[in-house]
Amino acid sequence: MAESKAPDSTRRSEKSRRAIYAAALSLVGENGYAKTTIEGIAARAGVGKQTIYRWWPSKAAVLLEAFLDLGEQAAEAAGGDDGAYEIPDTGDLAADLKLVLRATVDELNDPTFEAPTRALAAEGIVDAKIGAEYAEKLLEPQAALYVRRLRAAQEAGAVRDDIDPRTAMELLTGPIVHRWLLRTLPLTHAYADSLVDYALNGLAPRPPRH
């Protein structure tokens, strides 16, 4: 007689966690954050709401963790098995920055990412704890990618030594987030490219070439 095995609680918990992630993301996309509830997430995931409250204190915490997991999966797809990702360094700073900003535009225009991103951005304003965790776990790691690439450009002589890479990063990414939040103008690759050109080349007129 084959030996019976006890259920693997770790595997069962991971399956439930994945189901909860998927439920939270899909419900926010379908109904919006305000209409998404712990009860709804539990019903969609096929778990009891007590299971959710055992792992998370609020629906915002569920959504944040689900969104971070979604980002990790995207990073793994882009960067390999370990999920590592860096802005490319081809030696052409403008091309490298345009590549990553275009990818950011695509992500913000993708409904899979857009709905939870808007929800977390809004919730982070009224819930300081969620806002701080969102910044620490998502925004700051993303900012660090730009900072490292810009420092490499400084070392290569492509950017002035007195430039603060963090401030330079905000010149590139801040306008994209601003336009995306307002929804008044289209968020396009051409716009992303123009931001890189403006940031790297400046706004002041150049002396005519002789």
C-alpha positions in Angstrom: 0.0 0.0 0.0 1.3 3.4 -0.9 2.3 5.6 1.9 -0.1 8.5 2.4 1.4 11.9 2.6 0.1 14.7 4.8 -1.0 17.8 2.9 1.8 20.3 2.2 0.6 23.4 4.2 3.3 25.5 2.6 2.2 24.6 -0.9 -1.4 25.2 0.1 -0.6 28.6 1.6 1.3 29.6 -1.5 -1.6 28.6 -3.7 -4.0 30.6 -1.6 -1.7 33.6 -1.6 -1.4 33.5 -5.3 -5.2 33.3 -5.7 -5.6 36.3 -3.4 -3.1 38.3 -5.4 -4.9 37.5 -8.6 -8.3 38.3 -7.1 -7.2 41.7 -5.7 -5.6 42.8 -8.9 -8.5 41.7 -11.1 -11.2 43.2 -8.8 -9.4 46.6 -8.7 -9.2 46.5 -12.5 -12.8 45.6 -12.9 -14.5 47.6 -10.2 -12.0 50.2 -9.0 -10.4 50.4 -5.6 -13.3 51.9 -3.7 -15.6 49.1 -4.6 -13.1 46.3 -3.9 -13.6 44.7 -0.5 -11.8 42.0 1.5 -15.0 40.0 1.2 -15.0 40.3 -2.5 -11.3 39.3 -2.7 -11.9 36.3 -0.5 -14.9 35.2 -2.6 -13.0 35.6 -5.9 -9.9 33.8 -4.5 -12.0 31.0 -2.9 -10.7 31.5 0.6 -12.2 32.7 3.9 -11.8 36.4 4.7 -10.2 35.3 8.0 -7.4 33.9 5.8 -6.8 37.3 4.3 -6.9 39.1 7.7 -4.4 36.6 9.1 -1.8 37.7 6.5 -2.8 41.4 5.8 -4.3 44.2 7.9 -6.2 45.8 5.1 -7.2 45.6 1.4 -4.5 48.3 0.7 -1.9 46.0 2.1 -3.2 43.1 0.0 -3.1 45.2 -3.1 0.4 46.5 -2.4 1.8 43.0 -2.0 0.0 41.7 -5.0 1.3 44.6 -7.1 4.9 44.2 -5.9 4.6 40.5 -6.8 3.3 41.5 -10.3 6.4 43.8 -10.6 8.7 41.0 -9.6 7.3 38.7 -12.2 7.7 41.3 -14.9 11.3 41.9 -13.8 12.0 38.2 -13.9 10.6 38.1 -17.5 12.8 41.1 -18.4 16.0 40.3 -16.5 16.3 36.6 -16.2 15.8 33.9 -13.5 16.9 36.1 -10.6 14.6 39.0 -11.6 17.6 41.3 -11.7 17.1 44.4 -13.9 19.2 47.4 -14.7 18.9 50.1 -17.2 21.0 49.1 -20.1 24.4 50.7 -20.5 25.2 50.7 -24.2 27.3 53.8 -24.1 24.5 55.9 -25.5 22.8 57.5 -22.5 19.9 59.0 -24.5 19.0 55.8 -26.2 19.2 53.9 -22.9 17.0 56.4 -21.1 14.5 56.5 -24.0 14.3 52.7 -23.9 13.4 52.5 -20.2 11.0 55.5 -20.3 9.1 54.0 -23.3 8.8 50.8 -21.2 7.4 52.9 -18.3 4.9 54.5 -20.7 3.8 51.1 -21.9 3.4 49.9 -18.3 1.3 52.9 -17.2 -0.9 52.5 -20.2 -1.4 48.8 -19.6 -4.7 48.2 -17.7 -3.0 45.4 -15.7 -0.7 47.9 -14.1 -2.6 51.1 -14.4 -5.6 50.3 -12.1 -3.5 49.1 -9.1 -0.9 51.8 -9.6 -3.6 54.5 -9.4 -5.2 52.9 -6.4 -2.0 52.6 -4.5 -0.9 56.2 -5.4 -4.2 57.5 -4.1 -4.3 55.4 -1.0 -0.7 56.3 -0.2 -1.7 59.9 0.1 -4.3 59.3 2.8 -2.6 56.3 4.4 0.9 57.3 5.4 2.0 53.8 6.3 0.9 52.4 2.9 2.5 55.4 1.2 5.8 54.9 2.9 5.8 51.2 2.2 4.9 51.8 -1.5 7.8 54.3 -1.8 10.3 52.0 0.0 9.5 48.8 -1.8 8.7 50.1 -5.3 9.5 53.7 -6.0 12.9 53.9 -4.3 14.3 50.7 -6.0 13.1 52.1 -9.4 14.8 55.4 -8.6 18.0 53.6 -7.8 18.1 52.2 -11.3 18.2 55.6 -12.8 20.7 56.9 -10.3 23.1 54.0 -11.0 22.8 54.6 -14.8 23.4 58.3 -14.5 26.4 57.8 -12.2 27.9 55.5 -14.8 27.3 58.2 -17.4 29.1 60.7 -15.1 32.1 58.4 -14.8 32.1 58.0 -18.6 32.0 61.8 -19.1 28.5 61.9 -20.6 27.0 63.9 -17.7 28.5 66.8 -15.8 30.2 65.9 -12.5 28.2 68.4 -10.5 24.8 66.9 -11.5 22.8 65.2 -8.7 21.7 61.9 -10.3 18.6 61.7 -8.1 17.4 65.2 -9.2 18.2 64.3 -12.8 16.1 61.2 -12.4 13.1 63.3 -11.3 13.4 65.5 -14.3 12.9 62.4 -16.4 10.2 60.5 -14.5 8.3 63.2 -12.8 6.6 64.6 -16.0 5.5 61.2 -17.0 3.8 60.5 -13.7 2.2 64.0 -13.8 0.8 63.6 -17.3 -0.4 60.1 -16.4 -2.2 61.3 -13.3 -3.9 64.2 -15.0 -5.0 62.1 -18.1 -5.5 65.3 -20.1 -2.8 64.6 -22.7 -1.7 61.3 -24.3 1.2 59.4 -22.7 3.3 58.3 -25.7 6.7 57.1 -26.7 7.2 60.4 -28.5 6.6 62.3 -25.3 9.0 60.0 -23.4 11.7 60.7 -26.0 11.2 64.4 -25.8 11.7 64.3 -22.0 15.1 62.7 -22.5 16.0 65.2 -25.2 15.0 68.2 -23.0 16.7 66.8 -19.9 20.0 66.0 -21.6 20.2 69.0 -23.9 18.5 71.7 -21.9 16.1 74.5 -22.8 18.5 77.4 -23.4 19.2 78.3 -27.0 22.6 77.1 -28.3 25.0 79.4 -30.2 24.9 78.9 -33.9 27.5 76.6 -35.5 30.0 78.2 -37.7 
